[in-house]
Amino acid sequence: MRSDGRQPLEAREFDIETNILVQCWGSARCVVGGGLGGGTECLAAVTAQIGEGTACGVEVECSPSLWAAGDDRAKLALQERLAREADAWLTPWRAAIPKIGEKLGWHLVIDCIILSDDGGLREALSCAIRAALASTKLPAAEEALEASDETTEALPFSLLPAETPPTTLSVDEC
């Protein structure tokens, strides 16, 4: 029996909410193992702009409250390591980023914030990134070039089912 009451092979609960931020093209919040300790909470937001070719990058930041008495060098090292790992997770999906014409395409940036860490950090981070990408809707190519965002098309990542994801997902639906 673990200290949180789980059996040795029992997984933590996941709670995923999508489209929680309005200032970006897609977003998600993932909490792993809520319980009494509050669990591990990560937030991911996808922003996009048009540039030459296509690109996708990940930025990870730890909440200052996680490291109130900690070493800043350790915090920076963890952020860099998690960003590299998350960037590697995206490798299979980079080819799915939509192109606009011959030379232009979407440049996506996924900004992640680790709000709390109570174990299962990489699982929470990867689920938040996955759900944020799955909820991303970009302007149609023509409208994007005209700087209008009234028409949107779903980003063709095959991370979740093709239908529009519900606002809250369970881990069984991922």
Secondary structure, DSSP 4 states (H G I P E B T S, - for coil): --TTS--TTPPPPEEEEES--SSSSEEEEEEES-TTT--EEEEEEEEEEEEES-EEEEEEEE-GGGGTTS-HHHHHHHHHHHHHHHHHHTGGGGGGSPEETTTEEEEEEEEEEEEE-SS-HHHHHHHHHHHHHHT-EEEPHHHHHTT--SSEEE----SS-SSPPPSEE-GGG-
